[in-house]
Amino acid sequence: MKDKKYLLFDLDGTLTDPFTGITRSVQHALKHYGIIENDLNLLTPFIGPPLIDSFRERYHFSEEQAKEAVCYYREYFVEKGWCENKVYPGIPELLKHLQETGRKLYVATSKPTPFAEKILSHFNLSRYFERIEGSSLDHTKMRKAEVMQSLLAQAGITEKGEAIMVGDRKYDVIGAHEVSVECVGVLYGYGSREELISAGADYVVPSVEALSALFR
């Protein structure tokens, strides 16, 4: 994997575990529609894909309701949810090593850019990344491929063969392939081996340690 100069990382489920913050934010939003969900584990499918898609697909919200639900979601997330998060063990060391070996690191996430920047700064991880690219708050840029395409363009990365995406869900794999970039699927996040392989992941690793070994 020494030929990969540009490494693009997903955020949720790849660099940090956002379980509590995201599921409580979804729980908060659902209450506005009279939907009471006390089991946060049932809300884990919201980790990864665009929120609007999840509200539409899982609760059959209309497009307008889904956009409104995202606003309610952000009420909780902006106040508390963003910091109800934790860095996966070994991630800071991995990023430091990759940076020291001359790789250029980036973040490509479905989370809105301001939130991603705030989280990475809070955990002192921003220093490892050349650029942090997320979705737009106004929903004009949501899909993973759109986020990645914007990042590649802004960073001036034209040699797609020298870039690789690292993520935990099928959305990362599909998005990467749409922009002609390979993808490593990680199993310590929220996607299963079956999900990642079915999506066409080029590599699948079980742990942060295995991810680190892949780039040595």
HELIX and SHEET records of a PDB file:
HELIX    1   1 PHE A   19  LYS A   31  1                                  13    
HELIX    2   2 LEU A   40  PHE A   46  5                                   7    
HELIX    3   3 LEU A   51  TYR A   59  1                                   9    
HELIX    4   4 GLU A   63  GLU A   79  1                                  17    
HELIX    5   5 GLY A   81  CYS A   83  5                                   3    
HELIX    6   6 ILE A   91  GLU A  100  1                                  10    
HELIX    7   7 THR A  113  HIS A  122  1                                  10    
HELIX    8   8 SER A  126  TYR A  128  5                                   3    
HELIX    9   9 LYS A  144  ALA A  155  1                                  12    
HELIX   10  10 LYS A  160  GLU A  162  5                                   3    
HELIX   11  11 LYS A  170  GLU A  178  1                                   9    
HELIX   12  12 ARG A  193  ALA A  199  1                                   7    
HELIX   13  13 VAL A  208  LEU A  214  1                                   7    
SHEET    1   A 6 ARG A 131  SER A 135  0                                        
SHEET    2   A 6 LYS A 104  PRO A 112  1                                        
SHEET    3   A 6 TYR A   6  PHE A   9  1                                        
SHEET    4   A 6 ALA A 163  GLY A 167  1                                        
SHEET    5   A 6 GLU A 182  VAL A 186  1                                        
SHEET    6   A 6 TYR A 203  VAL A 205  1                                        
SHEET    1   B 2 THR A  16  ASP A  17  0                                        
SHEET    2   B 2 LYS A  86  VAL A  87 -1                                        
END                                                                             
